[in-house]
């Protein structure tokens, strides 16, 4: 006989149980297209988090998308022209009913001309670099200001991830629009950064890249960038950082790169010119000799590491003598690679209004001379790696056109033969022998023992 005290009487229902609310974007699709730097790539990753949280499915083409997000760059004029081309195509697709909504975000969204672009192309949402969180409300997730802040991590998947540690820039380089668009420097607290890194690593991330407009300018609570790098290097199995400014690069950061086993020995340190006169005109805040000294420390601290830089050719007022000083610095520093830019006037910058414009044919000649010098140095340095056995981190897996692409602990790019790429996934390590080299990459065939200790 059942105990009445323990028996459960049926509960009368006055209405049907409520179904969980559908995601606001359920059944909808979104395409996110990114232009520009790694900061923009990371910002797109955060916006991807917002649209997927809202229930949108990501697609890769405009024609498949209900919502298209263009995350844009404003550094050079041709980048803006390219965005205008995409907006024109999207305007046509909207008129045909094949795309419903378009959002313009990033640096162009923060610029003055965003208003005219919004009207001309019928853009539905314009966001700058400091109010990206408003996309959450646009896709149906209101009240997310506290969640979708710059501290929000991106999608927690894949073998590598960007972690933004600071935004903005306090420098006023003559040619650069970034401080105008991104604002002054703002740094995240160390504990917030380390917590994000630990969360990513726990989720399977194997490669952390610390990002900032001037990443080595990071400061918080009396701590400097080197302190942060050391903390992150203990939490993550592989770490890199970009982009640095020579005025902020401390010797102890360079020694930490060589002393911490988890930090990739690749330094990207933009110099822009080897002429003190041009560095002063650019408002770079250092002289060529000070830059050389930092490179000497790097070469001693990180033997076998790689060095890259940025160089601007044809800044207003640049003379043949200024150009020769740059060539001398290129030879002295023996860069492994360089991003070489022909000066392009950017509206809103000091350099755009400067006199002394360098003729195009002179700029082209100087560009080729610097390019050849950098490629010669890179080829000679890579040739010295031939015959070595390396632990190679797989960045991109086996492709239809050939083997995988990897990276040594010294930061060298490596193209691996097909037979040692089979079965290798991004995030894996393989051990291989370097058999040949070009100016931009090493080439590897099978050889050596299984992955073991770190080799520079």
Secondary structure as UniProt FT lines:
FT   TURN            4..6
FT   TURN            24..27
FT   STRAND          29..34
FT   HELIX           38..53
FT   TURN            54..55
FT   STRAND          57..58
FT   HELIX           62..64
FT   STRAND          67..72
FT   HELIX           77..95
FT   TURN            96..97
FT   STRAND          101..106
FT   TURN            107..110
FT   TURN            112..113
FT   HELIX           114..121
FT   STRAND          125..126
FT   TURN            132..133
FT   HELIX           134..138
FT   TURN            139..140
FT   TURN            145..147
FT   TURN            150..151
FT   STRAND          160..164
FT   STRAND          166..167
FT   TURN            174..175
FT   HELIX           178..182
FT   STRAND          186..187
FT   HELIX           190..202
FT   TURN            203..204
FT   STRAND          207..211
FT   TURN            213..214
FT   HELIX           215..217
FT   STRAND          219..220
FT   TURN            221..222
FT   STRAND          223..224
FT   HELIX           225..235
FT   STRAND          239..242
FT   STRAND          244..245
FT   TURN            246..248
FT   HELIX           251..259
FT   TURN            261..262
FT   STRAND          266..270
FT   HELIX           276..281
FT   TURN            282..283
FT   HELIX           288..301
FT   TURN            303..304
FT   STRAND          306..313
FT   TURN            316..317
FT   HELIX           320..333
FT   STRAND          337..342
FT   TURN            347..348
FT   HELIX           351..353
FT   HELIX           360..383
FT   TURN            384..387
FT   STRAND          389..396
FT   TURN            400..401
FT   STRAND          405..407
FT   TURN            409..410
FT   STRAND          413..416
FT   HELIX           418..421
FT   TURN            422..423
FT   TURN            426..427
FT   STRAND          429..437
FT   STRAND          442..446
//
